[in-house]
């Protein structure tokens, strides 16, 4: 009796051969569980820290907001990196980030270039520009 060892491949997985990790092996499952436990610990610690910061008096509203955003950003990065598998897609993420930076610089350059060139018929301080 022959056994069929084929299984369907999800998006991004290698087809043909067994060159990729066996996602069902005990080692792979152990690594995944360890990773999820780490993210759970980080999220728990971030939540505890967020609640603890409520009781800390920070005189500056800007610093309070910055600390809150920092804690939330760290938690979001762990969730995105592990649960959305973005940590496995570094090459694509860096490519998208590079394109984003390129267009941001271009748009900011165009904005600065046109900043002192108001449209015709525009009044600045009650006088034509």
N, C-alpha and C positions, 0 to 999 in steps of 0.2 A: 504494500500500500504506500503510495507516495504522499508526501505532505507538501502543501502549497505554502511557501514561505513569503509570498508577496503580500504587501500591504500598501494601502494608498498613501500617497505623499501629499502633505499640505503645501501651501504656497511657500516657496523659498527653500524647500527641502530638496536634497539631491535625489534624482531618479536613477534607477539602475544601479546595480552593485550595492555593496554595503560599506561605502566609504564614509558615511556620516555616522554620528553617534546613534546608538540604539537608545531611543528615548524611553524604552520600557525596561531597560536593565536595572538591576537593584542599585548600582552605583549612580546612574543618572537620576533615579528617583530620590536617592539619598541626598545628592547635591541640590536637587530642586527643593526638597523639603527644608534643607539647611538654609537655602537662600530665602525662602518664604518666611522662615522663623526669624531670620535676621531683619527682614523688612518689617515684620510684625513688631519686633523689639524696637526698631527705630521709630515706627509710627506711635507705639505706646509711649516711648520716651519723649517724643515730640509733643504728644498730647499732654503728658504730665508737665512738661516744661511750659507749655502754653498756659495751663491752669495756674502753675506756680507764678508765672509772670504777671498774672492778674493781681497778685498780692504784693508785688514789688512796685514801689513808687518811683517812677521815672519822671523827672520834672519836665522833660521835653516831649511834646506830642510827636515830633518828627522821629526821635529816637525810639519811642514806643512803637510807632508804625513800622520803622525799619526792623526792629527785633521781631515783631509779629510776622512781617513778610519774609524774613530770613528763615524762621522756623517753618512757616508754611511752604516755602520754596524747597527746603531740604526734604520735607515729607513728600511733596509732589514729585521731586526728582527721583526719589526711591520708588514711588509707585509707578511712574512712567518708565523708569529704567527696567524694572523687573516685571511688573504685570503687563505692561504694553510691549515688552521685549525690545525696548529701544536700546538697551545696553548691548544687544547682539547685532545691531544695525549701525555700527559706528561709521563705516565708510559712507553710507547713504546720508546719515545725519550730518556729517561734516560737509558733504557736498551741498546739501540744502542750506546749511548755515552759511557757507561761503557765498552762495547765490544771494541769500538774504542780505548779507553784509554789503555785497557789491551793489545791489539795488538801493539799499539804505544810503550808502555814500553818494550814489548818483542822484537820488531824489533830494538829499540834503544839499548837494552841490547846486542843483537847479534852483532850489529855494533860495539859497544865499545869492546866487547869480541874479535872480529876478527881484530880490528884496528891495532894491533901490530903483526899480523900474516900474512905477505904478501904471495901471492902465490909463489910457487917454481919457480925458474928461473927469478925472478923479480929483476931488477936493481934499486937500490936506490942510487942516487948520483954517478952513473957510476960503482958502486960495487955491487956484489950480496948481496941480503938482507939476 
